Amino acid sequence: MDEARCCVCHRSFPPAQTERLGARVFCRADHARALEATRASWSRAGLIETGLVAAFVAVVASTLGGGEAGTLPTSVGTGLVLALVPALIYMVYVYRQDRLEPEPWGLVLGVFVLGGLLGGGVATPLLDDVLRVPEWQHRSALAEVVASVCVVATVQQLCTYLAVRYTVYLTDEFDEAVDGVIYVSAAGLGMATVLNVQFVVDSDGVLPLAGATAIASSTLIHVASAAILGYGLGRDRFSPRGQPWLAGCFVLAVVVHGGLRQLVVLAGTDGATFRPWVALAVSLGLGASVLVGSHLLTAKLRRETLKGGPLAAV
Amino acid sequence: MRIGGAPRRVDLGVLVAAALLLGGGAAYASTTAPAARAETALGGEVALVLPRGWVGAEVDGVYTAQRPSLDGIAPTLEIQRLRAGEEPPAEGESLMAAALGEHAHVEESSPDLAVARMHEARRAAGVGYRVLSAEDRAGFGGHRSWLHHYAIVEDPPDAAPGAAVLPIVVEGWDALVIVEAGHRYRVSLRADAAYVAARRAEMESLLASVQVSP
């Protein structure tokens, strides 16, 4: 009797012990996991991780930010630890997206590192030394918006895109539409981490609450916009008309990235005073909304893939 | 891991979108810089042409124009009218203190002494002071003037005393301009030496545009 091979665990089973979804064959266990992965779940939508980041800022405020010490900058070492915590939390988010056929973690971490290298080695010098954004972005309110959306967000999203498009995208490991969200989110997280580390080092330490807020907001904004771009990349890979989706998602990711940055600055600034809790609430609220939206779209993408439509994995 | 059958095309949509966004942003950025323009200062006694990107303002009798910069020392032009009987700052006296008139009137001294005191004031602002050239000539609207081109090493503007930071080589020009009736003007233009090397024509043009007509 011919046996069928499960497309997830790659083991052979008698046909009676397999299930089909579109053109793909699953063993019963992986079939159940595949169906569960197509359902949107609030626990995997990034809300838990966002809550953990809020808790991280609260802990920093109550410990390092308490009393007179809160008005003094941290050491660079402490600042670097603060810069890494939100990255670790959102790596959990990336891992929990990858339910059905987990991606090799070496590859995910490699893309994370590449995103960081492009952020620190390409995006930052391009923005500071070539386009000289810090010199003109504060000349007017419109200049701030143009700098944030058209220049900074575009350069950073372009680097995130390149970190995935010309590496893992071209390999067999990119075999599901949802892999776009996973890898681009990892690249965006890597870039956010390096930018946060640069921020701490350039500032020679950070004020605890303000610094933790800035780091948390920056990380969430990068992950949220990367999720949009990753969705577009996934559709492009497995759809006959994916190019318009990719271009549209790139522009949307740029607008979300730059727009969220500006909204956080506007909300958190009152004259010459910085209001960290307001800035944090705006960034977490809006960023989490983007993550939830991306999660719902990704679940829909998975359902279409498993039905064996144009987005079925190769 | 195998390189699979993914298309290796160039994603034109992404490139076009990125090019439009960046191009639009850069084009807008170029329009935000103040245009080159003629200005007057010190109650109309001084006229000059500010290059593109420079902004000027007058505070407490000193006209200051700068090209805003986040790097090191911003290129700066200062013009101050010295009242009859006033001297340029003495050795060790800050230029700003002198500009605020915080020193006593002294009898009018010879221009040579005034120039020497100007040297001393500049020397006290840093280390390694060097006079690169000195001219006694007509200028700044046809008036007698002493123009000195110098270099000096200074700490970055916001550096704490003794901080472990690299000092900056500053290149500049100090001029003492004498008009009729003994009125004197101090004209000072300075910037990071790297900026001067890259934009020497702009700096020399700015200095040459200063015209004093009391």
Interface residues (C-beta under 8 A of the other chain):
Chain A: P104 L107 L131 V133 P134 E135 W136 R139 S140 L142 A143 V146 A147 V149 C150 V151 T154 V155 L158 Y161 R165 Y169 L170 T171 D172 E173 F174 D175 D236 R237 Q243 P244 L246 A247 G248 F250 V251 V254 V314
Chain B: M1 R2 I3 G4 G5 A6 R8 D11 L12 G13 V14 V16 A17 A18 L21 L22 G24 G25 A26 Y28 A29 T32 A33 P68 S69 L70
